[in-house]
Amino acid sequence: MKQVNKITLLFVLFVSVAMQGSSEYDYGYYAVYMSRETLEKSVFFLETGKEIKNPGKIYYKKPYLFINEKYKGVHVIDNTDPKNPVKKGFIVAPGCLDMAVKDSVIYLDNAVDMVSFDLTEMKEAKRIRSVFPELVPPGDARYDDDRGDLIIVEWVKK
């Protein structure tokens, strides 16, 4: 009987040590959070273009190309002369993965919010809160959902 208890105890000890080494939240990514207040002030236009590092979707609305920089925002490129495209600037929009353009407005996601951005005045025109589901991590990772007013704006590979 004592031998069975020792084996059971060793097994339980082994499993608990093994589980401590691999937290249920450790899937190779970590979340970047932003407060609701900061998120609502985070969309703006930078006149200096940024380097394209992690491109996502591309949208064309004559004469401009709009290239999503995953989780960061949108590059605005004047493509009047396709042989010599000119970087016009960058729309900063944390959590942005998608966009659409109609007339002089670009619609984009700002994490969970939808923002309409006026391309004539280069400023946020309207925001609709909590339209989109929260950004989920790549794969089947789990994450801490008890974080109060913080919103996930990006997943970064460790």
Backbone as ProteinMPNN parsed JSONL, in Angstrom:
{"seq_chain_A": "MKQVNKITLLFVLFVSVAMQGSSEYDYGYYAVYMSRETLEKSVFFLETGKEIKNPGKIYYKKPYLFINEKYKGVHVIDNTDPKNPVKKGFIVAPGCLDMAVKDSVIYLDNAVDMVSFDLTEMKEAKRIRSVFPELVPPGDARYDDDRGDLIIVEWVKK", "coords_chain_A": {"N_chain_A": [[0.824, -1.191, 0.0], [1.935, 1.229, 0.823], [3.817, 1.547, -1.218], [2.217, 2.049, -3.497], [1.096, 4.514, -2.783], [3.413, 6.094, -2.739], [4.132, 6.017, -5.437], [1.891, 7.218, -6.589], [2.069, 9.736, -5.37], [4.564, 10.608, -6.407], [3.856, 10.729, -9.12], [1.841, 12.724, -9.133], [3.374, 14.86, -8.205], [5.255, 15.053, -10.303], [3.547, 15.747, -12.491], [2.524, 18.214, -11.582], [4.863, 19.796, -11.459], [5.615, 19.723, -14.135], [3.473, 21.101, -15.263], [3.825, 23.635, -14.182], [5.966, 24.588, -15.577], [4.915, 25.091, -18.059], [2.865, 27.376, -18.519], [-0.651, 27.948, -18.836], [-1.119, 30.156, -20.339], [1.041, 30.605, -21.914], [1.833, 30.652, -25.0], [3.619, 31.456, -26.853], [3.071, 34.057, -27.591], [2.387, 37.429, -26.584], [0.032, 39.712, -25.164], [-0.658, 43.106, -26.072], [-1.81, 45.842, -24.389], [-4.256, 48.518, -24.119], [-5.699, 51.335, -22.595], [-9.199, 52.212, -22.537], [-9.632, 54.968, -22.699], [-7.157, 55.892, -23.752], [-7.131, 54.487, -26.169], [-9.201, 55.744, -27.556], [-8.051, 58.128, -28.228], [-6.1, 57.533, -29.975], [-5.97, 57.487, -32.788], [-4.584, 59.056, -35.511], [-2.976, 61.219, -37.963], [0.201, 60.874, -39.405], [2.512, 62.817, -41.03], [4.942, 62.019, -41.942], [6.091, 59.278, -43.659], [6.174, 55.815, -42.741], [8.347, 52.976, -42.485], [7.459, 50.029, -44.219], [6.792, 47.19, -42.519], [5.316, 44.951, -41.572], [3.155, 44.084, -43.486], [-0.362, 44.025, -44.234], [-3.517, 43.897, -45.482], [-4.199, 45.351, -48.719], [-5.455, 48.239, -50.239], [-6.904, 49.925, -52.954], [-7.665, 53.101, -54.037], [-8.144, 55.277, -56.359], [-6.164, 58.18, -56.444], [-4.687, 56.68, -54.671], [-2.85, 54.231, -52.744], [-3.557, 52.137, -50.088], [-2.035, 50.648, -47.471], [-2.204, 48.245, -45.091], [-0.557, 48.173, -42.007], [-0.039, 45.681, -40.011], [-1.743, 45.695, -36.969], [-0.878, 48.266, -36.404], [-1.599, 50.468, -38.119], [-2.27, 52.418, -41.105], [-0.599, 52.771, -44.148], [-0.338, 55.513, -46.336], [-0.178, 55.989, -49.684], [0.672, 57.815, -52.501], [-0.176, 56.99, -55.662], [-0.13, 58.077, -58.168], [1.789, 58.173, -60.169], [2.66, 55.179, -61.019], [5.232, 54.144, -61.349], [6.75, 55.614, -59.689], [5.864, 55.672, -56.784], [4.678, 57.672, -54.04], [5.218, 58.137, -50.646], [2.777, 59.367, -48.602], [2.068, 59.546, -45.995], [1.112, 58.262, -42.74], [-1.529, 56.625, -41.186], [-2.077, 56.374, -37.931], [-3.314, 53.77, -36.07], [-3.849, 51.86, -33.618], [-4.231, 48.347, -33.302], [-5.335, 47.905, -35.764], [-6.435, 45.987, -38.466], [-7.885, 45.855, -40.736], [-9.543, 47.578, -43.47], [-11.527, 49.918, -45.402], [-12.471, 51.938, -48.173], [-14.43, 54.722, -49.036], [-15.469, 57.228, -51.119], [-14.133, 60.082, -49.745], [-13.38, 58.973, -47.355], [-11.833, 56.788, -45.095], [-12.512, 53.738, -43.651], [-11.769, 52.054, -40.755], [-10.566, 49.511, -38.494], [-10.031, 50.025, -35.085], [-8.734, 48.37, -32.984], [-11.271, 47.166, -31.097], [-13.086, 49.04, -31.921], [-14.845, 50.868, -34.539], [-13.654, 53.163, -36.845], [-14.161, 56.113, -38.659], [-12.266, 57.872, -40.902], [-11.454, 60.969, -42.054], [-10.18, 61.659, -45.142], [-9.678, 64.022, -46.429], [-9.401, 66.026, -44.554], [-7.677, 64.736, -42.941], [-8.178, 63.527, -40.372], [-9.763, 61.941, -37.547], [-13.155, 61.23, -38.021], [-15.456, 59.993, -37.048], [-16.394, 57.671, -34.489], [-17.317, 54.42, -33.612], [-18.024, 52.647, -30.855], [-16.874, 49.474, -29.635], [-17.603, 47.642, -31.773], [-16.405, 45.518, -33.061], [-15.232, 42.136, -32.411], [-12.961, 41.314, -29.741], [-9.43, 41.318, -30.382], [-7.993, 38.248, -31.109], [-5.566, 35.842, -29.986], [-2.984, 34.399, -32.095], [-3.481, 31.093, -33.321], [-4.533, 28.679, -30.897], [-4.367, 29.894, -28.437], [-4.734, 30.759, -24.98], [-5.738, 33.445, -22.835], [-5.438, 35.987, -20.302], [-8.444, 37.09, -19.232], [-9.32, 38.826, -17.377], [-8.961, 41.823, -16.965], [-9.969, 44.304, -16.575], [-10.564, 47.556, -17.737], [-8.885, 47.444, -19.894], [-7.904, 47.056, -23.301], [-7.125, 44.766, -25.843], [-4.708, 45.465, -28.238], [-2.812, 44.429, -29.831], [-0.999, 41.446, -30.74], [2.011, 40.036, -29.928], [4.771, 38.182, -31.024], [6.781, 36.168, -28.953]], "CA_chain_A": [[0.0, 0.0, 0.0], [2.817, 2.379, 0.872], [4.452, 1.668, -2.527], [1.237, 2.68, -4.386], [0.996, 5.92, -2.382], [4.631, 6.773, -3.182], [4.048, 6.165, -6.894], [0.862, 8.24, -6.84], [2.628, 11.015, -4.95], [5.569, 10.983, -7.406], [3.153, 11.078, -10.346], [1.205, 14.031, -8.905], [4.462, 15.832, -8.123], [5.785, 15.205, -11.657], [2.564, 16.48, -13.3], [2.431, 19.598, -11.124], [6.094, 20.469, -11.876], [5.544, 19.868, -15.592], [2.494, 22.134, -15.578], [4.365, 24.938, -13.807], [6.888, 25.002, -16.626], [4.183, 25.517, -19.247], [1.654, 28.08, -18.12], [-1.698, 27.832, -19.844], [-1.13, 31.372, -21.142], [2.305, 30.734, -22.632], [1.721, 30.034, -26.316], [4.544, 32.1, -27.761], [2.634, 35.419, -27.881], [1.873, 38.183, -25.446], [-0.913, 40.756, -25.558], [-0.355, 44.511, -25.805], [-3.075, 46.422, -23.954], [-4.411, 49.965, -24.114], [-6.922, 51.71, -21.885], [-10.271, 52.732, -23.388], [-9.369, 56.399, -22.879], [-6.015, 56.042, -24.658], [-7.553, 53.981, -27.475], [-10.052, 56.733, -28.216], [-7.214, 59.258, -28.652], [-4.922, 56.951, -30.62], [-6.001, 57.538, -34.251], [-4.17, 60.353, -36.038], [-2.186, 61.143, -39.191], [1.603, 61.29, -39.384], [2.901, 63.206, -42.389], [6.147, 61.286, -42.342], [5.804, 57.873, -43.907], [6.931, 54.838, -41.969], [8.788, 51.802, -43.237], [6.507, 48.92, -44.205], [7.461, 46.056, -41.883], [4.435, 43.799, -41.409], [1.969, 44.486, -44.241], [-1.566, 43.2, -44.267], [-4.334, 44.113, -46.665], [-3.918, 46.497, -49.588], [-6.668, 48.789, -50.825], [-6.595, 50.953, -53.942], [-8.703, 54.086, -54.353], [-7.401, 56.209, -57.191], [-4.845, 57.743, -56.876], [-3.942, 56.222, -53.491], [-2.752, 52.87, -52.223], [-3.609, 52.079, -48.631], [-1.45, 49.365, -47.066], [-2.316, 48.034, -43.654], [0.577, 47.705, -41.212], [-0.794, 44.914, -39.023], [-1.86, 46.162, -35.588], [-0.293, 49.604, -36.22], [-2.303, 51.512, -38.843], [-2.37, 52.336, -42.554], [0.288, 53.592, -44.97], [-1.037, 56.203, -47.418], [0.811, 56.149, -50.743], [0.175, 58.409, -53.742], [0.227, 56.115, -56.761], [-0.427, 58.773, -59.425], [2.793, 57.631, -61.091], [2.972, 53.858, -60.464], [6.666, 53.881, -61.372], [7.339, 56.406, -58.607], [4.893, 55.932, -55.72], [5.164, 58.619, -53.032], [4.629, 57.972, -49.318], [2.155, 60.61, -48.153], [2.001, 59.544, -44.536], [0.695, 57.05, -42.053], [-2.634, 56.79, -40.243], [-1.83, 55.567, -36.738], [-4.551, 53.171, -35.569], [-3.508, 50.618, -32.924], [-5.188, 47.253, -33.426], [-5.919, 47.919, -37.11], [-6.15, 44.862, -39.355], [-8.726, 45.918, -41.932], [-9.941, 48.924, -43.882], [-12.294, 50.075, -46.637], [-12.504, 53.351, -48.53], [-15.548, 55.194, -49.846], [-15.323, 58.67, -51.338], [-12.92, 60.601, -49.098], [-13.344, 58.443, -45.993], [-11.339, 55.425, -44.901], [-13.089, 53.091, -42.48], [-10.791, 51.091, -40.251], [-10.764, 49.035, -37.124], [-9.106, 50.509, -34.06], [-8.991, 47.267, -32.045], [-12.685, 46.782, -31.091], [-13.899, 50.153, -32.419], [-14.777, 51.23, -35.953], [-13.356, 54.585, -36.978], [-14.152, 56.705, -40.0], [-11.176, 58.845, -40.924], [-11.621, 61.872, -43.188], [-8.916, 61.757, -45.874], [-9.476, 65.399, -46.868], [-8.904, 66.779, -43.388], [-6.722, 63.852, -42.268], [-8.482, 63.396, -38.951], [-10.867, 61.056, -37.207], [-14.448, 61.882, -38.194], [-16.452, 59.354, -36.182], [-15.995, 56.416, -33.849], [-18.387, 53.61, -33.031], [-17.357, 51.812, -29.853], [-17.131, 48.042, -29.424], [-18.28, 47.032, -32.92], [-15.712, 44.298, -33.434], [-14.779, 41.295, -31.291], [-11.582, 41.573, -29.316], [-8.394, 40.615, -31.141], [-7.645, 36.971, -30.487], [-4.181, 35.456, -30.276], [-2.808, 33.393, -33.147], [-3.615, 29.716, -32.85], [-5.554, 28.375, -29.898], [-3.832, 30.346, -27.155], [-5.643, 31.347, -23.993], [-5.142, 34.639, -22.248], [-6.099, 36.515, -19.119], [-9.589, 37.903, -19.619], [-9.681, 39.64, -16.222], [-8.028, 42.952, -17.032], [-10.687, 45.559, -16.398], [-10.86, 48.45, -18.861], [-7.833, 47.353, -20.904], [-8.306, 46.458, -24.573], [-5.992, 44.206, -26.588], [-4.498, 46.147, -29.51], [-1.81, 43.718, -30.631], [-0.366, 40.227, -30.255], [3.421, 40.05, -30.319], [5.474, 36.908, -30.858], [7.867, 36.26, -27.965]], "C_chain_A": [[0.865, 1.251, 0.0], [3.47, 2.609, -0.482], [3.513, 2.375, -3.509], [1.125, 4.156, -4.057], [2.223, 6.705, -2.83], [4.587, 7.014, -4.69], [3.033, 7.235, -7.252], [1.393, 9.616, -6.5], [3.675, 11.508, -5.952], [4.903, 11.423, -8.716], [2.523, 12.468, -10.234], [2.268, 15.117, -8.865], [5.041, 16.103, -9.512], [4.844, 16.044, -12.527], [2.501, 17.94, -12.872], [3.682, 20.389, -11.515], [6.066, 20.711, -13.383], [4.583, 20.987, -15.971], [3.002, 23.525, -15.216], [5.297, 25.463, -14.891], [6.182, 25.458, -17.89], [2.846, 26.112, -18.83], [0.611, 27.973, -19.214], [-1.754, 29.063, -20.743], [0.14, 31.532, -21.971], [2.239, 29.972, -23.949], [2.623, 30.721, -27.33], [4.164, 33.516, -28.146], [2.27, 36.116, -26.574], [1.012, 39.326, -25.964], [-0.362, 42.13, -25.202], [-1.711, 45.167, -25.527], [-3.051, 47.939, -24.035], [-5.707, 50.272, -23.355], [-7.937, 52.24, -22.886], [-10.013, 54.204, -23.707], [-8.235, 56.64, -23.883], [-6.387, 55.58, -26.067], [-8.333, 55.047, -28.238], [-9.288, 57.98, -28.656], [-6.069, 58.797, -29.562], [-4.889, 57.053, -32.141], [-5.67, 58.954, -34.722], [-3.283, 60.139, -37.255], [-0.774, 61.648, -38.953], [2.01, 61.619, -40.814], [4.167, 62.505, -42.864], [5.772, 59.818, -42.512], [6.686, 56.985, -43.05], [7.341, 53.695, -42.907], [7.728, 50.711, -43.121], [7.234, 47.69, -43.675], [6.606, 44.801, -41.851], [3.117, 44.073, -42.136], [0.841, 43.474, -44.166], [-2.288, 43.456, -45.577], [-3.923, 45.37, -47.422], [-5.237, 46.931, -50.216], [-6.265, 49.885, -51.799], [-7.822, 51.812, -54.178], [-7.982, 55.222, -55.044], [-7.336, 57.599, -56.564], [-4.03, 57.095, -55.753], [-3.944, 54.709, -53.311], [-2.79, 52.992, -50.709], [-3.109, 50.693, -48.244], [-1.506, 49.269, -45.553], [-0.983, 47.557, -43.079], [-0.07, 47.021, -40.017], [-0.614, 45.448, -37.599], [-1.403, 47.601, -35.372], [-1.097, 50.719, -36.889], [-2.241, 51.298, -40.342], [-1.394, 53.302, -43.223], [-0.549, 54.212, -46.083], [0.014, 56.544, -48.472], [0.136, 56.71, -51.995], [0.728, 57.599, -54.895], [-0.118, 56.74, -58.118], [0.519, 58.301, -60.512], [3.233, 56.277, -60.518], [4.462, 53.497, -60.468], [7.383, 54.612, -60.247], [6.301, 56.7, -57.524], [5.515, 56.813, -54.627], [4.446, 58.372, -51.711], [4.092, 59.321, -48.855], [2.096, 60.695, -46.634], [1.493, 58.221, -44.008], [-0.437, 57.383, -41.098], [-2.371, 55.833, -39.09], [-3.179, 55.08, -36.22], [-4.21, 51.837, -34.899], [-4.625, 49.574, -33.038], [-5.806, 47.139, -34.809], [-5.462, 46.707, -37.922], [-6.913, 44.966, -40.671], [-9.134, 47.352, -42.226], [-10.794, 48.835, -45.134], [-12.374, 51.567, -46.901], [-13.743, 53.629, -49.369], [-15.455, 56.705, -49.895], [-14.039, 59.143, -50.665], [-12.812, 60.15, -47.645], [-12.768, 57.032, -46.005], [-11.943, 54.918, -43.592], [-12.093, 52.036, -42.028], [-11.138, 50.649, -38.852], [-9.637, 49.573, -36.259], [-9.339, 49.576, -32.877], [-10.472, 46.902, -32.131], [-13.611, 47.857, -31.655], [-13.79, 50.297, -33.929], [-14.622, 52.741, -36.026], [-13.493, 54.984, -38.442], [-13.169, 57.863, -39.933], [-11.292, 59.66, -42.199], [-10.28, 62.084, -43.877], [-8.659, 63.168, -46.416], [-8.861, 66.222, -45.747], [-7.864, 66.011, -42.588], [-6.934, 63.831, -40.752], [-9.672, 62.457, -38.763], [-12.176, 61.828, -37.317], [-15.491, 61.311, -37.235], [-15.908, 58.038, -35.653], [-17.245, 55.719, -33.344], [-17.7, 52.588, -32.133], [-17.822, 50.362, -29.894], [-17.956, 47.374, -30.524], [-17.712, 45.65, -33.214], [-15.376, 43.458, -32.208], [-13.333, 41.62, -30.954], [-10.604, 40.748, -30.145], [-8.005, 39.347, -30.394], [-6.216, 36.602, -30.854], [-4.123, 34.454, -31.41], [-2.923, 31.991, -32.556], [-4.72, 29.583, -31.825], [-5.091, 28.804, -28.513], [-4.935, 30.893, -26.267], [-4.944, 32.544, -23.387], [-6.0, 35.123, -21.092], [-7.22, 37.456, -19.531], [-10.035, 38.826, -18.486], [-8.718, 40.823, -16.138], [-8.726, 44.298, -17.006], [-10.949, 46.285, -17.702], [-9.822, 48.362, -19.98], [-8.309, 46.574, -22.127], [-7.053, 45.956, -25.287], [-5.889, 44.913, -27.936], [-3.483, 45.432, -30.387], [-1.398, 42.439, -29.937], [1.042, 40.201, -30.803], [4.045, 38.693, -30.037], [6.636, 37.093, -29.896], [9.205, 35.996, -28.592]], "O_chain_A": [[0.586, 2.213, -0.716], [3.665, 3.761, -0.871], [3.966, 3.22, -4.282], [1.065, 4.98, -4.969], [2.099, 7.854, -3.254], [4.96, 8.087, -5.163], [3.286, 8.068, -8.122], [1.192, 10.564, -7.258], [3.681, 12.685, -6.312], [5.344, 12.385, -9.344], [2.661, 13.29, -11.139], [2.075, 16.19, -9.439], [5.29, 17.257, -9.863], [5.294, 16.952, -13.225], [2.429, 18.823, -13.727], [3.564, 21.562, -11.872], [6.45, 21.783, -13.849], [4.852, 21.742, -16.905], [2.646, 24.499, -15.878], [5.395, 26.674, -15.089], [6.784, 26.145, -18.716], [1.827, 25.422, -18.796], [0.953, 27.913, -20.395], [-2.375, 29.018, -21.805], [0.281, 32.533, -22.673], [2.553, 28.783, -24.002], [2.417, 30.585, -28.536], [4.861, 34.134, -28.951], [1.896, 35.475, -25.592], [1.233, 39.842, -27.06], [0.304, 42.307, -24.182], [-2.639, 45.059, -26.328], [-1.991, 48.566, -24.021], [-6.69, 49.541, -23.473], [-7.562, 52.675, -23.975], [-10.159, 54.631, -24.852], [-8.349, 57.496, -24.76], [-6.001, 56.213, -27.049], [-8.134, 55.223, -29.44], [-9.833, 58.806, -29.388], [-5.175, 59.58, -29.883], [-3.862, 56.734, -32.74], [-6.362, 59.916, -34.391], [-2.882, 59.012, -37.547], [-0.574, 62.715, -38.373], [1.865, 60.787, -41.709], [4.42, 62.417, -44.065], [5.204, 59.202, -41.61], [7.8, 57.358, -42.682], [6.752, 53.491, -43.969], [7.165, 50.498, -42.047], [8.177, 47.202, -44.298], [7.111, 43.701, -42.077], [2.083, 44.271, -41.498], [1.048, 42.266, -44.054], [-1.728, 43.254, -46.654], [-3.379, 46.316, -46.851], [-6.031, 46.104, -50.665], [-5.379, 50.686, -51.501], [-8.898, 51.298, -54.484], [-7.299, 56.025, -54.409], [-8.374, 58.143, -56.187], [-2.81, 56.974, -55.87], [-4.894, 54.014, -53.67], [-2.13, 53.852, -50.127], [-3.691, 49.684, -48.641], [-0.939, 50.092, -44.834], [-0.361, 46.64, -43.616], [-0.586, 47.685, -39.118], [0.502, 45.624, -37.109], [-1.526, 48.116, -34.26], [-1.266, 51.793, -36.311], [-2.169, 50.163, -40.814], [-1.364, 54.492, -42.91], [-1.369, 53.534, -46.702], [0.964, 57.28, -48.206], [-0.846, 56.153, -52.486], [1.941, 57.524, -55.091], [-0.368, 56.029, -59.092], [0.102, 58.056, -61.644], [4.084, 56.231, -59.63], [4.902, 52.651, -59.69], [8.509, 54.259, -59.895], [5.895, 57.85, -57.358], [6.706, 56.716, -54.33], [3.217, 58.394, -51.653], [4.839, 60.291, -48.728], [2.076, 61.785, -46.062], [1.447, 57.212, -44.712], [-0.327, 58.31, -40.295], [-2.435, 54.616, -39.262], [-4.078, 55.88, -35.961], [-4.277, 50.791, -35.545], [-5.806, 49.888, -32.888], [-6.722, 46.34, -35.003], [-4.268, 46.438, -38.048], [-6.616, 44.239, -41.619], [-9.08, 48.224, -41.358], [-10.794, 47.824, -45.836], [-12.347, 52.37, -45.969], [-14.069, 52.879, -50.289], [-15.373, 57.376, -48.867], [-12.96, 58.647, -50.989], [-12.233, 60.844, -46.809], [-13.16, 56.192, -46.815], [-11.887, 55.592, -42.564], [-11.631, 51.222, -42.828], [-11.888, 51.305, -38.128], [-8.467, 49.576, -36.642], [-10.026, 49.915, -31.914], [-10.899, 46.371, -33.156], [-14.801, 47.607, -31.845], [-12.79, 49.908, -34.533], [-15.343, 53.495, -35.373], [-13.012, 54.294, -39.341], [-13.228, 58.71, -39.041], [-11.235, 59.111, -43.3], [-9.349, 62.622, -43.278], [-7.537, 63.476, -46.82], [-7.933, 67.002, -45.958], [-7.245, 66.554, -41.673], [-6.017, 64.077, -39.968], [-10.462, 62.217, -39.675], [-12.305, 62.931, -36.786], [-16.307, 62.048, -36.681], [-15.076, 57.385, -36.284], [-18.117, 56.337, -32.733], [-16.9, 51.773, -32.593], [-18.989, 50.065, -30.149], [-18.895, 46.631, -30.239], [-18.446, 44.728, -33.569], [-15.248, 43.984, -31.102], [-12.586, 42.137, -31.784], [-10.907, 39.628, -30.556], [-7.724, 39.378, -29.196], [-5.714, 37.0, -31.905], [-5.093, 33.739, -31.665], [-2.506, 31.747, -31.424], [-5.724, 30.293, -31.882], [-5.395, 28.138, -27.523], [-5.938, 31.422, -26.747], [-3.718, 32.649, -23.419], [-7.149, 34.708, -20.936], [-6.965, 38.507, -20.118], [-11.031, 39.536, -18.627], [-7.78, 40.82, -15.341], [-8.139, 45.315, -17.375], [-11.485, 45.713, -18.652], [-9.885, 49.143, -20.929], [-9.016, 45.573, -22.01], [-6.037, 46.65, -25.326], [-6.86, 44.96, -28.692], [-3.309, 45.785, -31.553], [-1.436, 42.342, -28.71], [1.246, 40.33, -32.01], [3.874, 38.126, -28.958], [7.391, 38.059, -30.005], [10.226, 36.032, -27.906]]}, "name": "protein", "num_of_chains": 1, "seq": "MKQVNKITLLFVLFVSVAMQGSSEYDYGYYAVYMSRETLEKSVFFLETGKEIKNPGKIYYKKPYLFINEKYKGVHVIDNTDPKNPVKKGFIVAPGCLDMAVKDSVIYLDNAVDMVSFDLTEMKEAKRIRSVFPELVPPGDARYDDDRGDLIIVEWVKK"}
